[in-house]
Amino acid sequence: MFLNCHSYHSLRYGTLSIEELVKQASELKVKQLVLTDINTVTGIYDFKKECEAVGIKPIVGMEVRKDGKLLYITVAKEFSGIGEVNKTVTEYNCENKELSEVAPEFKNVFVIYPMSNLPPKLKEDEFIGVRINELNFLIRPEYKKYISKMVVLHSITFGTDEEYELHKILRAIDNNTLLSKLTKKEICRQSEYFISEEKLLKIFERYSEIISNTKNILDTCHFEFNFKQVRNKKFYTKSKEEDLKLLSRLAYSGLEKRYGLNHEIAKKRIEKELKVIDELNFCSYFLITWDIICYSNSMGFMHVGRGSGANSIVSYCLGITDICPLELDLYFERFLNLNRKTPPDFDIDWSWQNRDTILEYIFDRYGRDHVAFCGTNVEFKYKSIFREVGKVFGLPKEELDDLATKPIEIHDRNSVVQMVQKYGRLLEKYPNQRSMHSCGILISEEPITHYTALEMPPKGFPIVQFDMNVAEDIGLEKFDILSQRGLGTINDTVNLIKKTKGIKVDIRDTALSKDEVKCNEYLSIGKTIGCFYIESPAMRGLLRRLKCDNYRTLVAASSIIRPGVAQSGMMREYIFRHNNPDKFEYFHSVFEENLKETYGIMVYQEDVIKIAQYFGGLSLADGDILRRAMSGKGRSLKKLQQVKDNFFNSCKRKGHSEQLTTEAFRQIESFAGYSFCKAHSASYAVESYQSLYLKVYYPLEFMVSVINNQGGFYRTEVYIHEAKMSGGNIQVPCVNSSEFQTTLKGTDVYLGLMLLEGLETKAAHEIVKEREINGEYKSLEDFIRRINIGIETIQILIFIGAFRFTFKPKNELLVEARLLLINFKPENRGLMLIEEPVQEFKLPQLKRESFEDAFDEIELIGFPVSCSPFDLLKTKYRGSVFVKDLLKFHKKQVKMLAYLISRKHVPTKKGTMYFGTWIDVNGDYFDTAHFPNSLKEYDFQGGGCYLLLGTVEVDFHFPTITIHKMAKMPMIPDPRYSYDKEKQYDIHRQIKEDVSMTFRKPYPQEHEIGLPRHKL
């Protein structure tokens, strides 16, 4: 009898999860239940599964509202009916088509109007819903005549009194109002919870027609849905046979290009793969991906194909990926096998500058009715919960900030805060809003509104109302269309090299950059700042510990840096075995046979599958459960546990000892964190090498491109420092020489106008455009005549030195600007027919202190350019040891002066520690470790230069300084404020540092890993 149930997918309205809603209905012996969330079908597929698991007949529909007002409730007679409603709501969400007070002409949908919105005329399948408190109205003539078209309307929104209060809080959050100011119209009725059907029927017993109509709707409707059916676009051509024919032709054509005519191994691999791809009906999936790549190539875009799809030789021959599976012995069964029930996985990266063009192509090529982004449910998170809930209780901003930023243990204990905490805890894991999946695109055979209504987020591409897990459940496989700045950097560098040097670098030729002596040398010493994926302090440290000087080692390094491998202790063990190949033995022959390349250590997802299969005797299907548990799709130890018993029983049958089996599974189990498949690592390694090749041979072009792509791991200042270390002559922005982005002229690196924090983007573009059309600016007066900006913006340009071509001091230019603007009329701006000569002002000579420019630069772009940070220190001391000599000081104490680049928060069993990255006075990088006991007394004090005292620890060729003491070194007072003592140190607080926070479990120490180095 419940035709109108809300779950918490009725965002900021319902309080019941799908599971809880169905559970409560089941406990009351309800046999038929209708889910009608507000303007969404997010939960209908989970609802069907949950209902059928407890013997309830699931029925679905949607409650249609506009601006908070209930218009009508729809109940689908069959699955096609929900598609009709989806289409109506999609037109409202995406095409701004108004929702009418009266429902449109539906074919397979019952419509129930509330008594507050009676239509002029009821159609055959339309009814009026009567609530318990509205029964008294039925004696009135205007309602009495409708009794034969009425149904029971007992809505469900919450479960308990506490949840009713939570509902009100959600409504206040949604309406951005105080709890005390909510009106009755904005909240549900206090009766919207489950009561027994017997009780409900008793209340309506005088109106048998109403009960009969309600039962008729429940009996008529059904929700049939086959979860096993694939719903992606079925064929790329017109049929399965044509798809296979085209895919085969393309694969063999690519085989000839990649391997030549007579490569039998490659040919056999292609035959094997094509057979599996065809049997699993994935030809169209490959062909659609190939089609997108063809378009990308036609536009001259660079892409990287990664994910498990790079395990496939077919994808390599189609040009989807650039990873040769034979070279790296990649495991196709990791990507596709006949036991696999879920879709394969292609992750395709484009430059962040090109991705929208690719997306537009996909939507246009495959039809906007058939393409949409996956959605995601953004949950209430710790900070947002306390801020949102605190706001509806009327707490001031200061208290909200405290609640959001401080641990719950040290919150104020007053009654209001306790209420905020109480309801805040209840809100955890509640969906708060729907958003766009970062990369998942769905391409369906039927119009996508058959399965979901669409929404239009600010980005401008429609999204479905469910997440990737539901999409996969219902047979919609996503195509991952990603973007990254690394590819933008590579592409821009290649273009800049052509422009500055006239050299065309074919960076897609992977042979070019995978075995260069100089590149390998840079790699082995971690000289990789700016390079995709291999520039972070942790990665550079790993490269040095491995003395990584080849592609294969880099592929392994790309995976062992991942949390899953590092957390298990296998990263540390890999480093040991790589450096000491003669100091261990394989603890079982299967590990030697299958993992010799990685010294018997599981590094990739494939390794786990191989060990499960060859050591444990598990099937590929069970191996796939392991893979999925590791991969991030439903990642959980629970799934690993499901195959644990099988593994132990199978190992026993194979004659393995309990000790041996336990150790093997311990290593498998440790992979229940993030790890890469080998092909994914290989794809990353190729792109890393491409970046490195450009850095090694074209360092200035590369660093300028890194800066323009807004960097990677570090702030812009670090990349500008790197350009300087590469021989660049760094120039502050100039109105006559700078573009919007940073440019290279010879060895002069002109910083872009975009780096000026106070300069509006529109003004920056106007300065460049005007100069391109009418020539360089002759003077400050000429500039003011031609550019429409005020004195504040002109001051920014003067102080940064953008008018230095006039050879006038900044303070003189400032006075001149003010004099010019006093009587300046905007209507006189622009070039005149007969240009008047520039007016010369005779001004008194104004003295400027040395280093004033540096402080101007710190204020306007965040760091000094005209000098080094060390030049601004009060002390002349520069340290007693320098980075170039650190390897000589193993276990010795050193004193160093250094400038802070970044620090990373790392949890340990004894508390917080940090790893720091610094440069010495010579500009060389080094790393420090700061343990909790040292930080108690000698903590970080923000960006700047520090005096460090610590002990050098050389760990496999990589020196780190364990800090005992440190002190931030005072800088000279700001000479611009010599007359104002209070302001002399204001600007010092703008010196930056990069801080990254991690909240994982501590990595194990060597003695805690316990990986056996001998046979068991």
Secondary structure, 3 states (H helix, E strand, C coil): CEEEECCCCCCCCCCCCHHHHHHHHHHCCCCEEEECCECCCCCHHHHHHHHHHCCCEEEEEEEEEECCEEEEEEEECCHHHHHHHHHHHHHHHHHCCCCCCCCCCCCCEEEEEEHHHCCCCCCCCEEEEECHHHHHHHHCHHHHCCHHHEEECCCECCCCHHHHHHHHHHHHHHHCCCHHHCCHHHCCCCCCCCCCHHHHHHHCCCCHHHHHHHHHHHHHCCCCCCCCCCCECCCCCCCHHHHHHHHHHHHHHHHHHHHCCCCHHHHHHHHHHHHHHHHCCCHHHHHHHHHHHHHHHHCCCCEEEECHHHHCHHHHHCCCCCCCCCCCCCCHHHHCCCCCCCCCCCEEEEECCCHHHHHHHHHHHHCCCCEEEEEEEEECCHHHHHHHHHHHCCCCHHHHHHHHHCCHHHCCCCHHHHHHHHHHHHHCCCEEEEEEEEEEEEEECCCHHHCCCEECCCCCCCEECCCHHHHHHCCCCEEEEEEEHHHHHHHHHHHHHHHHHCCCCCCCCHHHHCCCHHHHHHHHCCCCCCCCCCCCHHHHHHHHHHCCCCHHHHHHHHHHCCHHHHHCCHHHHHHHHHHCCCCCCCCCHHHHHHHHHHCCCCCCHHHHHHHHHHHCCCCHHHHHHHHHHHHCCCCCHHHHHHHHHHHHHHHHHCCCCHHHHHHHHHHHHCCCCCCCCHHHHHHHHHHHHHHHHHHHHCHHHHHHHHHHCCCCCCCHHHHHHHHHHCCCEEECCCCCCCCCCCEEECCEEECCHHHCCCCCHHHHHHHHHHHHHHCCCCCHHHHHHHCCCCHHHHHHHHHHCCCHHHCCCHHHHHHHHHHHHHCCCHHHCCCCCCCCCCCCCCCCCCCCCCCHHHHHHHHHHCCCCCCCHHHHECCCCCCCCCHHHHHHHECCEEEEEEEEEEEEEEEECCEEEEEEEEECCCCCEEEEEECHHHHHHCCCCCCCEEEEEEEEEEECCEEEEEEEEEEECCECCCHHHCCCHHHCCCHHHHCCCEEECCCCCCCCCHHHHCCCCCCC
